[in-house]
């Protein structure tokens, strides 16, 4: 993959990540991409799939962080009772 295409993909992913964090739906994100990147946007199905996978990954990361925090709190409480 040429460097310019790789950079474009990184740019797309960064923008998608931002929009997902802002709470936009995949369809809203796709319509914004069409306005800005009209010629370079994947077809709707591929795009929506990618956005949904990005959202799922972010949810998994949040769950992992919450789990780690809960374990740390439980460990601290246990240490304080000893």
MARMI-550548 format. One record per atom (N, C-alpha, C): z, x, y; residue in three letters. Coordinates in steps of 0.2 Angstrom, whole numbers, padded with zeros to 4 digits, always signed. Each point is the difference from the previous one (the first is absolute). Example, Ala and Ser with C-alpha at 12.3 -4.5 7.8 and 13.67 -1.06 7.14 Angstrom:
+0039+0066-0028ALA/+0000-0004+0006ALA/+0000+0004+0006ALA/-0004-0002+0005SER/+0001+0004+0006SER/+0003-0004+0005SER/
This chain:
+0000+0004-0006UNK/+0000-0004+0006UNK/+0000+0004+0006UNK/-0005-0001+0005UNK/+0000+0004+0006UNK/+0007-0001+0004UNK/+0001+0006+0004UNK/+0006-0001+0004UNK/+0001-0005+0004UNK/-0006-0002+0004UNK/+0000-0006+0004UNK/+0002-0006-0003UNK/-0003-0001-0006UNK/+0002-0007-0004UNK/+0007+0000-0002UNK/+0003+0006-0002UNK/+0007+0000-0001UNK/+0004-0001+0006UNK/-0002+0002+0005UNK/+0004-0001+0007UNK/+0000-0007+0001UNK/-0006-0003+0000UNK/-0001-0008+0001UNK/+0005-0004-0004UNK/+0000+0002-0007UNK/+0004-0004-0004UNK/+0008+0001+0002UNK/+0001+0006+0002UNK/+0007+0001+0002UNK/+0002-0004+0006UNK/-0005+0000+0005UNK/+0001-0004+0006UNK/+0000-0008-0002UNK/-0004-0002-0004UNK/+0000-0007-0003UNK/+0007-0002-0003UNK/+0003+0005-0004UNK/+0006-0002-0003UNK/+0006+0000+0005UNK/+0000+0005+0005UNK/+0005+0000+0005UNK/+0000-0007+0004UNK/-0006-0002+0001UNK/+0000-0006+0004UNK/+0002-0006-0004UNK/-0002+0000-0006UNK/+0002-0006-0005UNK/+0008+0001-0001UNK/+0003+0005-0001UNK/+0007+0001+0000UNK/+0003-0003+0006UNK/-0002+0002+0006UNK/+0003-0003+0006UNK/+0000-0007+0000UNK/-0006-0003-0002UNK/-0001-0007+0001UNK/+0004-0004-0006UNK/+0001+0003-0006UNK/+0004-0003-0005UNK/+0008+0000+0003UNK/+0002+0006+0003UNK/+0007+0000+0002UNK/+0001-0005+0006UNK/-0006-0002+0004UNK/+0001-0005+0005UNK/+0000-0007-0003UNK/-0001-0001-0007UNK/+0000-0006-0003UNK/-0007-0004+0000UNK/-0005+0003+0002UNK/-0007-0003+0000UNK/-0002-0002-0007UNK/-0003-0005-0001UNK/-0003-0002-0007UNK/-0006+0004-0001UNK/-0002+0001-0007UNK/-0006+0004-0001UNK/-0006-0003+0003UNK/-0001-0006+0001UNK/-0006-0003+0003UNK/+0000+0002+0008UNK/+0006+0000+0003UNK/+0001+0001+0007UNK/-0002+0008+0001UNK/+0002+0004-0005UNK/-0001+0007+0001UNK/-0008+0001-0001UNK/-0003-0003-0005UNK/-0007+0001-0001UNK/-0004-0003+0006UNK/+0002-0005+0003UNK/-0004-0002+0006UNK/+0001+0005+0006UNK/+0005+0003+0001UNK/+0001+0005+0005UNK/-0004+0006-0002UNK/+0000+0002-0006UNK/-0005+0006-0002UNK/-0007-0002+0001UNK/-0002-0006-0001UNK/-0007-0002+0001UNK/-0002+0001+0007UNK/+0005-0002+0005UNK/-0001+0001+0007UNK/-0001+0007+0002UNK/+0004+0004-0003UNK/+0000+0007+0002UNK/-0005+0005-0003UNK/+0000-0001-0007UNK/-0004+0005-0004UNK/-0005-0004-0004UNK/-0004-0004+0004UNK/-0005-0005-0003UNK/-0004+0003-0006UNK/-0003+0006+0001UNK/-0004+0002-0005UNK/+0003+0004-0006UNK/+0006+0002+0001UNK/+0004+0004-0005UNK/+0005-0004-0004UNK/+0000-0006+0001UNK/+0005-0004-0004UNK/-0002-0002-0007UNK/+0004+0001-0005UNK/-0001-0002-0007UNK/-0001-0008+0000UNK/-0003-0002-0006UNK/-0001-0007+0000UNK/+0007-0004+0000UNK/+0000-0006+0001UNK/+0007-0004+0000UNK/+0004+0001-0006UNK/-0003+0000-0006UNK/+0005+0000-0006UNK/+0003+0007+0000UNK/-0004+0005+0000UNK/+0003+0007+0000UNK/+0005+0001+0005UNK/-0001-0002+0006UNK/+0004+0001+0006UNK/+0007-0004-0002UNK/-0001-0006-0001UNK/+0006-0004-0002UNK/+0005+0003-0005UNK/-0004+0002-0005UNK/+0004+0003-0006UNK/+0003+0007+0002UNK/-0003+0004+0004UNK/+0003+0006+0003UNK/+0006-0002+0004UNK/+0000-0005+0005UNK/+0005-0002+0004UNK/+0006-0002-0004UNK/-0001-0005-0005UNK/+0005-0002-0004UNK/+0003+0005-0004UNK/-0003+0005-0003UNK/+0003+0006-0003UNK/+0004+0004+0005UNK/-0002+0001+0006UNK/+0004+0004+0005UNK/+0006-0004+0001UNK/+0000-0007+0001UNK/+0006-0004+0001UNK/+0005+0001-0006UNK/-0003-0001-0006UNK/+0004+0001-0006UNK/+0004+0006+0000UNK/-0004+0006+0001UNK/+0003+0006+0000UNK/+0006+0001+0006UNK/-0001-0003+0005UNK/+0005+0000+0006UNK/+0006-0004-0003UNK/-0001-0006-0003UNK/+0006-0003-0003UNK/+0004+0004-0005UNK/-0004+0003-0004UNK/+0003+0004-0006UNK/+0004+0006+0004UNK/-0002+0003+0005UNK/+0003+0005+0003UNK/+0007-0003+0003UNK/-0001-0006+0003UNK/+0006-0003+0004UNK/+0005-0001-0006UNK/-0002-0003-0005UNK/+0005-0001-0006UNK/+0003+0006-0002UNK/-0003+0005-0001UNK/+0003+0007-0002UNK/+0005+0002+0005UNK/-0002+0000+0006UNK/+0005+0002+0005UNK/+0006-0004+0000UNK/-0001-0007+0000UNK/+0006-0004-0001UNK/+0005+0002-0006UNK/-0004+0001-0005UNK/+0004+0001-0007UNK/+0004+0007+0001UNK/-0003+0005+0003UNK/+0003+0006+0001UNK/+0006-0001+0005UNK/-0001-0004+0005UNK/+0006-0001+0005UNK/+0005-0003-0003UNK/-0001-0005-0005UNK/+0005-0004-0003UNK/+0004+0005-0005UNK/-0004+0004-0003UNK/+0004+0005-0005UNK/+0004+0004+0004UNK/-0002+0003+0006UNK/+0004+0004+0004UNK/+0006-0003+0003UNK/-0001-0006+0002UNK/+0006-0004+0002UNK/+0005-0001-0006UNK/-0002-0002-0006UNK/+0004-0001-0005UNK/+0004+0006-0002UNK/-0004+0006+0000UNK/+0003+0007-0002UNK/+0005+0001+0006UNK/-0001-0001+0006UNK/+0005+0002+0005UNK/+0006-0005-0001UNK/-0001-0006-0001UNK/+0006-0004-0001UNK/+0004+0002-0006UNK/-0003+0002-0006UNK/+0003+0002-0006UNK/+0004+0007+0002UNK/-0003+0004+0004UNK/+0003+0006+0002UNK/+0006-0001+0004UNK/+0000-0005+0004UNK/+0006-0001+0005UNK/+0006-0004-0004UNK/-0002-0003-0005UNK/+0006-0003-0004UNK/+0003+0005-0005UNK/-0003+0006-0001UNK/+0003+0005-0004UNK/+0006+0003+0003UNK/
